[in-house]
Amino acid sequence: MQKQLLSSLPINLLLLLSTLRSTEATIRIVIGTCHANSYLTGMSGFCTTRNDADCCQEGQLYPQYRCSPLVTANTNAVMYIGSFSQNSDGGSATACDGKFYADNETVVALSTGWFNGGSRCLKKIRINGNDNSVTAKVVDECDSVNGCTADLNYEPPCGPNAITASPAVWDELGVPETQRSELVVTWSEVLSS
């Protein structure tokens, strides 16, 4: 029965399944219509895994995204944990204001397309997940193009639909520390009054 099912699949899908089985690829949830426009060849180095960070593997190809899905009143995203404090897994100061933020501050980084060249810097977004919501300030870019360098903690580029959130955001959403690797959320911009 399984052989019949496999033989009825298109050849491209069979090749993809074969590739995924033969490599230790991490499958990320990709939501929306943004597609990779190129690939980055991974370089490994000292990678701090403090917040469950994925570290680049030498020679592995990582997709690069210059776009993100369309922002709506309920935009789908995948949220990861990250620290914006000095000497943490993020490495350098934030792109928006060149500062570091303590882990008890509700701050986030948005993937390159959503960061939009800094147009959302220091603006508030509302994140909904785990049956809770939190307002957080955008302070950085989760780089979807560059990665695998020392200043990016030798981590691969972010997905097109990624939000990296401080521990305080996860606290506000009520996610236990043992479950803070990735969470499917929705987000929207908070309009200033």
CORCORUR-V196644 format. One record per helix or strand of 3 or more residues. SS is the DSSP state (H for helix, E for strand). FROM is the first residue (numbers start at 1). TO is the last residue. If there is no record, write none. Layout:
# CORCORUR-V196644
{{SS FROM TO} {SS FROM TO}}
This chain:
# CORCORUR-V196644
{{H 2 7} {H 11 22} {E 38 41} {E 61 64} {E 75 81} {E 107 111} {H 112 118} {E 124 129} {E 132 142} {H 150 152} {E 162 165} {H 167 172} {H 177 179} {E 182 189}}
